Amino acid sequence: MECRESCGACCIAPSIKQAMPNMPSGKAADELCANLDPVSLQCRIWGQQDYPDFCRGFQPDVDFCGENRDQAMQILSLLEVQTRA
């Protein structure tokens, strides 16, 4: 599966506890990543050297991304709640 254009669900729904460019304390769940363009919903640093390992490890899959952006947000938000420590 290829990453869906204009989605950004993986850059919004999950919390990220590790430091990353422009977000030294990570990000909270449902917070837009500072590296996500809010208009195009595309990562501004994708593929660059400072692209976080956490993000590199997330691969698009129907189990996480569903059939559309709304499903992706629902699935990833539910996973966030289920894995909250």
N, C-alpha and C positions, 0 to 999 in steps of 0.2 A: 504494500500500500504506500502511496506517495502522500506526503503532507498536503492537507487541504489548504488551498489558498484562502486568504481572508478569514481564517478561523481563530488562531491564537489561543484556543482553549487551554493548551498545555502551558501557556505563558501567563495564564490568569488563575485557573482553578486551584492548582496545587500550591501549598506552602513550600518554600525553599529555605532551609535553615542555614545553608552555607553562604558565605560571601560571594558576590559575583560583581561584575563591572556595573558601576552606577548604583549598586545596592549592597553596601558593605555589611549590612546586617541580614541579608536575605530578603524574603518577602512573605507576607501573610497570604493565606488562602483568599481567593477572590480579589486580590490586588493585582492590577496590571503591572507586569514587569517593566521597569524603567527602560529596558532595551526593546520593548515592543512598540512599534509605531502605532499610535491609537487610531489612525485613519485606515491604513492598509492592513493592520493586524499582522504585519510581518516583522520578524526579528531584525533589528538593525545591525547586530553583530554576528549573525549566523555565518558559520564557516570561517570566521576570523580566529586568530590565535587565542584570543581571550574569551571565546565562546565557552561557557562553563561545562565541565565534565558532566554535571547533573543533566544538562540539556542534551549533550551529545548522546547520553545513554538512553534518552527517551525516543523510542522509534514509533512512528505511526502504525497503528494496528486497529482493525475494526473493533476489537474488544475494548479499546480505550477511546477510539474516535467515533464509533457509531457510524451512522449513515449521513450525518450532517453536523453542523456546528452546535446546534442546540443539544443533540444527543451527546456530543463530546463533552460539553459543559456539564450535563447531568451526570454522566458516567464518572468523569474526573472529580467532580464535586463530591459524589457519593464515596469514591475511593479515598478522598481526602478525609472525610468524616470517619470512615471505617478504620483508617490507619493512624489517626491522630493519637499521639502518645500523651 
